[in-house]
Amino acid sequence: MQVLPLPRLFEPLLSLVPPFLHQAYLFATFYYCLCSLILSMFCDFFFLFVFFYPRSQLIRACQHLYCSFIYISFCPAAWVSLSHPSVYLLEGRFIQLFMFACHLFIPAAWQPIVSVIHCPFLFSRPMYRCLFFSRPRLSSGGVFCIASHVVGRFDRVVCPYPGSLYSFGRLIHVIPALNYHLERGVPLQNFTPPDQVRYEIEAGVFTKSGQSSFSARSRNKGLLSSNLDFNNYDKKFSLMLYLEEIQMELDIRRYDQTDQKMKPDDKNRNLLVLDVPGVAESRPSVLRGDHLFVTLSEERSKSDVISYKGYVHAVELEKVKLGFSHRLLQRFLDGMKFDVVFTFNRLPLKVQHRAVQMVKEKAIDQFVFPTRSSNITIENTERLVLYDRSLESNEEQMRAVKHIVSGISRPAPYLIFGPPGTGKTVTLVEAIKQVLKCTPGTHVLTCAPSNSACDLLCQRLLKHLGPNQIYRMMASSRNYRDVPEDIKPCCNWDSREGCFVYPRKMEIMKYKVVITTLVTAARLVSANFPEGHFTHVFIDESGHAVEPECVTAIAGILDQMDPTKNANGGQLVLAGDPKQLGPILRSPFALDNGLGMSLLERLMTQNSLYQKGSEGYNSQFVTKLLKNYRSHPKILEVPNELFYDNELQSCADELQSHSYCNWEKLPRRGCPIIFHGVLGKDDREGNSPSFFNVNEVQEIIFYLLALLDSQGKKGLARLSPKEIGIISPYRKQVEKIRTAINSHCKGVSDIKDLKVGSVEEFQGQERKVILISTVRSSETYVKHDEDFNLGFLKNPKRFNVAITRAKALLILVGNPIILSKDTNWCKFLNYCRDNGAYTGFPIEELDVIHDEELTAMLSSLNIDGPPAGVESGESVVQQQAEPEWRSEV
């Protein structure tokens, strides 16, 4: 049944009447529709009950939609589309009155839903059509349809993200979203950087040379230099987050564009396409769901320039597809030029600010500054039956699982120190399964900084847990095509709405395990779950995240155990490796004062419970995994000595790890390492400050082609491109290597599966063969790299990660003169010399070259321009190739 407004005959007359009569018409239409709706519903229900319809028939009959179309002006500028038809609280007083009346007269078993559709302009004001329809909560659901009887044509909707574009004509498909509203019981403030902090940055207060009287009086500088403790925890971290955000603002401004043209999208004319050079490399970082602002270039000099907000619907290569309001689309003409201002997503920063504040509010000091253990165990773990029986032969993995299940460290966190290839994630997954099996009523939140790490956890948990027990909650900005097929059944994607959705709290509470990234876990904090619901929080790759990001999944989620007050407090488990790469930051001030140190690393370096003693680590709080299942012993030897106290044991499958010991290109058979010395040249091009080295690119391609040509020959196993990884720290070198691969490997099948990226992108991954290009050949820039944490030199963590990714063959191309200046690289270089793994530039000459000759040789490899020039046009931190997952939320 449908209730229609006044006859269409009267509609054309509206253009001839003054606005106050138009308003009178609106009021008349409103009350007409409301009365008609109530009358029709009363008659329908009377008919049903008089004839004593069976319950099933009654429900089906109630699925008819009762529609009223009400023309409303002076509504809010924001509007929504039918693709997300939930209850929207609009500011328009007519909508409020209408909803109030509906709640009075509609039975409680019905769920009202309101959507607003943008209509053509009348009287220079946007018109809106309001639809009211409902369905019984007892119904099993399904797609409803309503026939349209509105005047004029439907405008195609261009909606703000996360609503997706919805094409509709005379028949509108409406999908109720009754449960897609995760509560927001805990407010999230804006946390805008204070003007005082901005002023002090400009005044140089935070620089090492800032010795002015104003600098001496600065409370912020004193706070920044003070030792972190529970009393200043929120203030110091908030200040460092402000410093980081201000640096992000400065970085993103460098990408603003002027006089740019946009064009309509070929597939959807309601989207405009903007060319953004560098967006494929995250320069700037633009994600689906982000927004930017454009203004007409011709209006630049006006005092009241109109700025249009565009939402990113898709990022494709060097192009961004944007959805704008109808107002801009009406003005848009081909050839128009726009000034573009980019923004970044502030949500991760805001939830981190809230998290550090909640640490004190929730009094969870033992999670961040642990001092004790309650010595209370939960379960007897002597007879654990493992899901993964391979762990039974690994003493350290078994110990970690047992201690986590028993809760022996509570309220202090339990740490799994997992060096490369030691099965850290396998141990964590087994511990989660055992906790669920041994402890009734357990609810686990499992997190990691990146989607790829969360997906891996989910895939391994699904081997023994069903999709009805696991809920993989993803951020709305993620591309559904990137989600692995095997975890799609348990994720929060709704195929009917075409986007990721967030169910109500009661729906999520049904699952035993919830898996999210650290930032997305903030949605659970906002939902304000009942106290004690989550009994365990597991964080994998915790060394990658800044401490406030890690705390985002703890504060407001996990309750601290107190034997006298709360004996059922939660258990926090952190897994990672403090010897590998930590968080990526932009602000040198924040980096120098501790924001770059993860919670895992801070506990292991500054807390006595987690520090190594004369008899090793205290197994009540931390377990160090020792068996390496990845690499050939020769590949493992140097990092084992430098970073892991020679405690790692090579336990890799010899069939895999020894498969390239007799490769014809090895300088010495039996040692699957090649250090190829190249005296190349640092170079740059265009306005990109990132470096590349053509000579090293050529050597990398030489070895790559040799690897691909030797497949299946002379006893070598077949090597697919996905088993090869190429690492370089600089974005431009990554780009040059990719271009060379496309040029020289056109006929190789699946060559697209060969990954080329930064060290950060390879952390947590492994490949049978790893090739590394170090790039740097100029001593002039070594100090620059050290100051700004770039490249390989003076960065032990980046060095460690790079050389521990290979399983069977490690090939390194670099300048031995420059690399020998670094302690760790010198150790590796000497190891290669001693084991006959060095080739290329005659390294023996290094022993007889005098300092003056060496300086002259290095100077000849310099490019024009002083090191300071690197900073022009781009933040120095952005010179390196950043991993894609750092943009995830």
SULURKA-V618978 format. One record per helix or strand of 3 or more residues. SS is the DSSP state (H for helix, E for strand). FROM is the first residue (numbers start at 1). LEN is the number of residues. If there is no record, write none. Layout:
ss: {SS SS}
from: {FROM FROM}
len: {LEN LEN}
This chain:
ss: {H H H E H H E E E E H H H H E E H E H E E H E H H H H E H E H E H H H E H E H H E H H E H H E E E H H E H H E H E H H E H H E H H H H H}
from: {8 19 55 70 82 93 110 125 144 171 195 213 219 233 257 271 279 291 297 308 319 326 337 347 365 389 395 414 424 444 451 470 480 485 505 513 522 536 542 547 571 588 599 622 633 654 673 683 688 694 721 724 731 751 755 759 767 779 796 806 816 823 838 843 851 867 876 884}
len: {9 32 8 3 3 13 13 12 4 4 8 5 7 21 8 5 3 6 3 9 5 6 6 15 4 5 12 5 15 5 11 3 3 6 4 5 6 5 3 5 6 5 8 4 11 4 5 3 5 16 3 5 14 3 3 4 7 9 8 9 4 12 3 5 10 5 4 4}
